[in-house]
Every structure is written in C-alpha cells, then in structure tokens.
Amino acid sequence: MNYSKEPIRDINTKLNAALCMNDDTGADFLLPWRLEECVDGGGVGVVEASKNQALSVGAITSCIWMGGVYGYVVYSFLQVDPEMADGHLSYVLGAVGMPGLTALLGVREKGHVTPGTHQTMVISGAAGACGRIAGQIGRLGGCERVVGLIFCPSPALVVGKCQTLVTELGFPAGINYKKGDISSALREHCPTGIDVYFDNVGGPISDAVISQMNPGGHVILCGQISQYNKDLPYPPPLSVDTQETLRHKNITRERFVVLNYMEKHEEGLMHLSHWDVLETVVNGLENMGEAFCSMMTGGNIGKQVVKISD
C-alpha cells in the first residue's frame, strides 16, 4: 500500500539486514536483497502528502521504506503517537518499537521467568537495542541475576558498555565475550548455573552458555548474528555436543518471531513507553554504511539510528 512518497525523517539499521544479505534468510517474512535493487529498512517520519483517508497529512508514521537515497515510503505499518515516545520519534525504532517488543514478548512468552525461584538469566548482545531491554525485563520479572555478554573492538567503549549495564540497567555484571575465557567468566558470574538464555549471537558463545545451563532451562532464540555471513540455513545447526546438552538437560530452545504476537503489540508498546531509552545516533544518510558496520562490530549502545533531518 503506497501511502506517501515523502522523505523519511529518521531511519534505522536492523540486524535483520544481515539476514537479507544471504540467499536464504530463513524467515518467511524476510526476502533476500538482490544486487542492483534498492534495499528496504525501517523508518519513522512525517506524512506530507497522502491519498489515503486513514493516514492524514502531518501524521507520524513508523514504516517500511524503500528507495535508497531517495527515501521513498513503500508501505506503512504503524501510526505513531509522538507522546508515547516522549516526543523522541527515533524511540519508535528501538525501545518503543519492534526491538523493544521482541525483547519484552520474547522473555514473557519463551523465557518462563518465575519470581522467587532464584533464576539466573544471560543475554548475549546485551548492550544492543533488544538485549538491554531483555535484561531489564528479566530482572524486573523476577530473575535473581542477569548477566550481559557484550562485544566491542574499542577497549574504552567496552568499559563504557559494561558500566552502562551495571550502573544504568541494573545488571550485576557485564562480560566482554571477546576477551579472556568466556566459560570461566560465566562460572564466576553465574555460580548457580544459567536458567534462561536470551540468544542474539549464536556460535561458540552460545555453545559456552548452553553448556552451563541448568536442567529445565530455556533458550530464547532471538538472533544468530555471529553466523549470518556463513552459508548456513537459519537457524544454523548446533554442534553435536550442544544438541546433546539440550536433549539431556531437557532445555527448550525456541525461535521467537515477534510478528506472531500482533495482538499483544499495543499493550506492549504502552508498557515500553515508560522506560528510559538508550540509542546511538549518527547524522546524515551518507553515513549509513559507516553506522551499519559500526553496529555489526559492536560500536553502538542501544539502538543504532541514522538521522536524516529534524
């Protein structure tokens, strides 16, 4: 449905984009990008012209967009109340949008967090748009310990990310999984084992986490970013040892697709709108490539956003 052809005001880079660069995205709702064709992505902007009665001029709309540097809207999927994001429209691309809903509903629907049971939760990609919210949901939902795994090539930013997790988000600990022995760090910070794992990364990191999970634990399969550049189906196959651990300990590992819970989105967004938001903003469409590469190598805290104009 072509509501408008006015420029998008803010656009975001999404982890789903990594999937779209493969011939097989592994997701029914994602088509692979093709060479010499315009890519799509998410954005939020102001409708300046419309032939659709349901969408008036001046409305704030979160949308799927297409058109490369032209920034043309192809279709809209959500009209936004700017007050819900406290006037910060970019928030609807992160905490008060699909990443926030993915974290909230992923933990609620697949994490089986139970207050009073002294659960330990681990989140990989914990400083990203989805991971940081998942950790807060787990902590507020009743987990006794929430440990975040992060990565960043910059030592200074790694320190900043860990401090953010602990001082601002209430995590007991943040672990840089590219430095030192991840298994030893997990044993130190998760002395009673791991009950819930919010998996954004996959690969050897997830193997290490799953190996220390308690019987009856739950893996929330949100993303596998470490595997996206490999010619593998999605979700990528697990190692034999990890498969045996899941089977032997009766650990659930369920893929979570937030679009399967559309009836819960409105209530979830209202809940998320009351939270503090972290985001990393880069100005200028010409810097989109740099922002995307920075996000994929751990350079962002919270949602990575590219801002086109005010």
Buried (B, 14 or more C-beta within 10 A) or exposed (E): EEBBBBBBBBBBBBBBBBBBEBEEBBBEEBEEBEEEEBBBBBBBBBBEEBEEEEBEEEBBBBBBBBBEEEBBBBEBEBBBEBEBBEEBBBBBBBBBBBBBBBBBBBBBBBBBBEEEEEBBBBBBBBBBBBBBBBBBBBBBBBBBBBBBBBBBEEEEBBEBBBEBBBEEBEBBBBBBBBEEEBEEBBEEBBEEBBBBBBBBBBBEBBBBBBBBBBEEBBBBBBBBBBBBEEEBEBBBEBBEEBEEBBEEBEBBBEBBBBEEBEEBBEEBBEBBBEBEBBBBBBEEBEEBEEBBEBBBEBBBBBBBBBBBEE
